[in-house]
Amino acid sequence: MANIELDAIDRRILAILQENGRLSNQEIAERVNLSPSPCLRRIRRLEESGVIRGYVALLDAKLLGLDLLAYVNVRLEKRGGPATGVQAGGTPLRAGTTHAQLFRAAVQAWPEVVACHAMTGDTDFLLRVQVEDMAHFSRFVQDQLLHHPSVIDVRSSFSLDTFKETTALPIL
């Protein structure tokens, strides 16, 4: 997808929405010195183009009892060609399904995994896993991750403290 042309007002609108997505169009328009109609047109264009993907509430994991944050490096089977067997739920795999495709599909069903990145280097995937405690993490690793037929190695690191975390992108 090609980059969309953004002028200074578009960038200011995006910065304002990243800071507080609940502001009314009227409040945003006032902050960027536009009348409400052109401001709303700009916001809709940013939404329709996919620059604005959606609006969410950001939750505090610790207040929800999800006190343990782990980063998990996962390596997958690479030998033996396509994955074989059945998916979770008993559905047979399509011919030619790769181990990576099978793993990507499984990750979508694991609520503990709040982010997953395909990586370069020694690790195939990096998971960000948010759970209640070490017992919850252990159950996730033993019952889900290590049971996955494509996973051959798992290495975990645990967050001791978070001193910066943002969803805001640097809008230049």
Order of alpha helices (4+ residues) and beta strands (2+ residues): alpha-alpha-alpha-beta-alpha-beta-beta-alpha-beta
